[in-house]
Amino acid sequence: MAAPDMTPSPSQLSALLKGLSVLEAVMSNDRLSDLSRATGLSYSTVHRILADLAEGGWVYQDEDRRYHPGRKMHAIAGLLRDDAEIVRQARPHMERLRQRTGMTVHLGVVHADEVVYAAKLDGYGSYRMLSRVGGSVPLYSTSIGKAVLAQFSDEEVQQILQRTGMRQITPGTHRTLGSLLADLDATRKRGWAIDEGENEVGLRCVGASIVDAGGRAFGGVSVSALEFEMPNSRLAPVAADVTEAAREISASLSAA
């Protein structure tokens, strides 16, 4: 039996190219009228394509009816980055952060709805964390992951968790979407995230997101220590050091 012909038809190719054209235009336009103008397609055609892209997670629409790149676009952007180059640019800032805090420093990049540790510098204490470079951890149970999730809308966060679920890793892990969303709201307001033993019992971690030249979060940097080594009295200065490191890494990557 002859193999079926998998060659796309001219109409399928045309639809694909139109979709890609709209997807490219969303990177620099957010209004339907602007997207129609940028692509040369009619309002109705662009609106239909956007509806399909939104259903697939490629774009999303905010409360002001503006369109933005969705989670799948961010995931692909992350895969296209050279993690080795990210580590090279980030390492001096990570070293400085470890010197300031004495704590374990992690650099994480988001791939496929998880945080993948791209680099790790052990702290000066005797305790060694279980984490390893190349290992992956959930977004919802880590300070880096929550710092990234805080950059997304609540609707996008819900979509991500519908795919990943919310497995309870420790007694401190968030069990409900409402609890996590409240945490993310607090994260947005203060500018950094905290993990209270949510991924590893007895540890406290503070993280901040790192962003690309377009201001989109694709990973983060964090410090981790035993709970008694990071009491509440140390949170503010440690968080200031972490957020400064995140800004410095973001700036270095944008300038590279």
N, C-alpha and C positions, 0 to 999 in steps of 0.2 A: 504494500500500500504506500502510495506517495505521501511524503510529509506535507502537512497543510501549509499553505502559503501564509506566512506571518507578516508579509510586507504591509505596512499601513497604507490605507487608501489615501488619495489626495485630500479628501475631506477631513480625514483623521489628522493628517499632517497639518492642515490649515488650522484646525481647532487647537492642536498642540502649540503651534507657533503663536496663536492669539493668546493662549493662556500664559505662555512664557513672556510675551510682550507685556501683559498686564502685571505679571509678577515682578518683572524688572521695573516697571513704572512705579509700583508701590514703594520701592526703596527711596524715592525722592518726591512722591506726590501722595496726598492722603484724601483728597476730595474726589468724588465721582466725576465731576466736571473736568478737573485737572487730569485725571487718569484717562478720560475719553480723549481729551486734547492731545495728551502725550503719546497715546497709542494710535490715534487716528481711527478708533473704533467708535461705534455708536453707543449712546448711553445704555440702551437696552442690552447690547452685547456685553459691554463691560460689567454691567450690573449682574448679568447671568453668570459670567465667568467668576466674578468676585464671590458670588454665593457658593459656587462649587469649591473655590479655593478656601473659603472660610470653613466650609463643612469638613474639608480635609486637613485643616489646621495650618494652612500655608499663610493665611492672613487672618486678621480679626478686626472688628469694627468697634470703636469706643462709643461712649455715651453721646459724643458730639457728631456721630456718624462719620468719623474719619477712619480711614483704613490704615493698618500698620502691618509690617511683617509679622507672621505668626511663629509659633513654636518650631514648626518644621524648618522654616527658613533659618531660624537661629541655630537649630541643630546642624544643618548642613554647613552653615558658616563656621561653626566650631570644628567640624570635621576637616574643613579646608585649611584651617590654620596649622601652622607648623608648631606643634607643642614644644619641640626642642628649642626653637627660637624664642618662644614665650619664656621658657625656663631660663635661657641665657640672659634675656633682658631683665627678668625678675630677680635673679639670684642676688645681685648686690643689695637690693632693697630687702630681700628676705634675710640676708646676713645682718643687715643693720637692725632689722626688727628683732631678730634673736638676741643681738647684743643689748638692745634696750630693755627687753622683757625677760630674757633668760629662759623663755619657754619654747616648746616645739612649734615650728612654723610649717604650715602646709600651703602649697599652691595647688589649687584644683581647677580643672577645666570641665565644663559640662559637655557630655557626649551621651546621646540617646537617653535623655531624662535621668541621668545619674551624674554625680561628681566623680571624676577620675583624678586621682592624685598624680600630678605631673612632677612634683618635687616635694622633698621633705627635709627639714633640718632639725635634728634632735635637739631638745633643750639641754640646759646645763645640769639639770637634776639627774638623779640616778634612775628615775622611772623611764621606761621606754614604751611608747604607745604601740598598739598592735597594727596601726596603719602601715601601708607600704606603697611605694611608688608603683603606679599601674593598677592599684586596687581601686575599686569603685564602691561608693556609698550612696544612700538615697539623698535626694534633695531635701526632703522634709524633716530629716533627723540630724542635719549637720549645719553648722554656722555658715559655711560657704554656700551650701545649697539654699538655705533660707535667705541669705543675702541676695542671691540671684533671683529666687522666687519673688522676693519683695519688689523686684523691678517689673513684674508682670501684673496684669489685672487679676482680680479675684476669679473672673471667669476662666482665664487661661490657666490659673493654678488648679482650678477644679478639673479642667480637661486633662491636665498632666496627671493628676492623682487618679482620675478614672482609668488611665492606662497603667499606672504603676501600682496602684493600691497603697495602703498605709499599714504595712506590716509592723507590728510592735516589736522593736528591737530590744529595748530596755523598759523598765517600769516608767521611765520619764518620757518615752516617745509619745508624741501627739497621737491621740486615738481618733479624733474627729476632725473633719474639715473646718468646722467652726473654731475649734481651738487653735488650729494652725493659722487660720486667716487672722485671728486676733493677734497672734504672735507676729505675723508679717506686717500687720498695721503698725504695731509698736516698733518693728524694725525700720519701717519707712520713716517714722517720725524721728528716731534718734540717729539713723544713718549707719547702723551696724547691727549684726545679728548675734545672738547668743545661743549656745547649745548647752543646756543644763543636764548633762549626763544622758542625753537622748539617743546617742549612738554608741557610747561606751560608758558603762557605769563608773561613777567616781570622777569623771573628767568634766571640766568646764572649758568651753571654747568660745572665742570671740572672732567673728569674721566679717569681712567687707567685700563687696563685689569689685571686680575689675572689668573695665569696659573697653570696647574698641573705639576707633576714631569716630564712629557714628553715635557713640553714647550707649550702645547696647551691651548689657552685661552678658559675659560668656564664661565667667569663672570667678574665682575669688582667692583671697589670701586670709589665713587665720592663724591664731596662736592657741595652743592647748596646754593645759596644766591640770594637776590634781586640784580638786575643789579647794583644799585648804591653802594651796599656793596662789589661788586667784580669788581672794575674798572680795566682798562687795566694795571695800575701800580701794581696791586696785582696779576695779572695772573701768572707771572713767579714764585714768591715764593709759591703761592698756588699750582700750578702745580707740583713744586718740592716736596711739602709735600704729594700730592696725589700719585705721582709715587713712592715715597719712601714707603708709606703705602701699595701700591699694591705689591711691591717687598717683603716687610716683610710678608704680608699675604701669598703670593705664597710660600715663603720659609718655613713658619710655616706649611702649608698644606703638603708640600713635605716631611717634616721631621716627620710628625705625623704618 
